[in-house]
Amino acid sequence: MDGSPDMTSSGRPNWQEILIVLLVVAGLILTAFFGFRFYRSVFSLRHNRLHPGATDVAMIQNWMTIPYIARAYRIPEETIWNDLGISSQGNRIKNLTLLDRDYYAGKPGTALNRVKAIVSAYLTQHPPVTPTPIYSQTPRP
């Protein structure tokens, strides 16, 4: 044992060592690639998320579900289901794209546009209540 790496009789590294090095490099590349994609996804979700009490119907997107929209806009979920004419049973986990496919002959955007109209009409009839402060500061003389 002279401390040198295992070499074949021709003085080249063993094929197993080369394979291990290639697999480690490929693993590092894949980890970096998917780590970057994960970071971008988390960042975009954080900025595209609806907050409770939202009023801008333009923020509604096809990936959203009816329960998510109802919670974000503070609308009774059954109001949306009834106005769509769709039963909530078995459909609560479907996003608007899947509802298009299943109930609107696959016409893209139909469920999205109908939900936007329903939410807009509901918000017009039931304006969101803004909290009033318990006390207000009055200017001192």
N, C-alpha and C positions, 0 to 999 in steps of 0.2 A: 504494500500500500504506500504509494508515494504521494497521495493527496490529489491526484489528477482525476477528472471525471472519467467515467467508464467510456472507453472508446472501443470501437470494433477493431479488428486486426488491421484494418486499413487506415486507422487514425481518425475516423469520422465518428460523431456522436451516435448513440444508439437510436433507432427509429422510434422506440417507445418514449424516449426523452423529448424528441422533436414533437411527437403527437401530444404529449402532456403540455408542452409550452404553447402549441397552437390552440389547444382547448382552453387553456387559461386566458390567452389573449382574446379568443372569441367570446369567452364568458365576460371578460371586462368590457368588451365593445357592446355586447348585448345589454349588460347592466347599465352602462352609460346611456345607451339609446332609450331603453324603456324607462329609466329613471327620469330622463329629460321629458319624455312624453307624459309621465305621471305628474311631474311638476307643472307642466303646461295645463293639464286637465284640471288639477286642483285650483290653479290660479284662475282659469277661465270660469270654473263653477262658482268660485267665490265672488266674482264680479258680475255674473249673470243671474245670480239667485234673486228670487223675489222675496221681499220682506213683508211680513204681515201688515195689512192695511194699504197695500199697493193700490194705486188708482190708474196707472197708465196701462191700458189694455194692449198697447203695442209691444209690451214686454212678454206677452204670452207667446210661447213657442211650441212647435210640434212635439218636442220630447217630453212635455209636461203631461201629467195625468190630471183627471178631473179633481180628485181629492187634494192634490197639490195646489191647483188653481183656486179651489174653494177656500182652502186655508189661507193662502196668500192674500186673496181679495176679501176675505171675511164674508163670504157668501155661503148660505146653506148649500151643501153639496147636492141635496135632492132637488133644489131649484134648477141647477144646471142639467142634471139628468132628466128631469121632467120636460124642460124646454127643448132638450135634444131629442126627446122621444125614445130614449135608450134606457134600459134597465141597468141599475148599478151592479146587480148581481153578476159576477163573473167578468165585469169590465173595469173594476176599480184600479187594477194594476196596468191597464192598457193606456198607452200614451195616445195623443191625438192622431198620430200617423196610423196606429193600429186601428183606431176607431174609424178613420177614413176607409181603410181597407175592408173592415168588417161590415160597416153600415152605409157607406156612401159610394159603393161600387168602385172603390179605389181611386176616387177623384182627389188628388192631393190638395190639401188646404181647406177642404169643405168643413171638416170638424173645427179646425182652427178659426175660420171666419165666423162660424156659428157661435162658438164659445166666446169669441171677442164681442160679438153683438149681444149675447146674453149678459155677459159681465158688464158691458157698457150700459145696457138698459137697466140692470139692477142697481148699478151705482148712481144712475140718474134719479131713480125712484127712492133710493135709500142712501143719501150722501153719507160718507164716512164721518163719524163724530170725532172732532179733534179735541183732545183733552184740554181743559181749561186749568190754568195754574191755581193752586189753592190760595195763594196770596200774590199780590202784585206790588211791585215797588212804586211808591209815589214819590215824586221829587220833593225834596225838602226845601223849605223857603230860605 
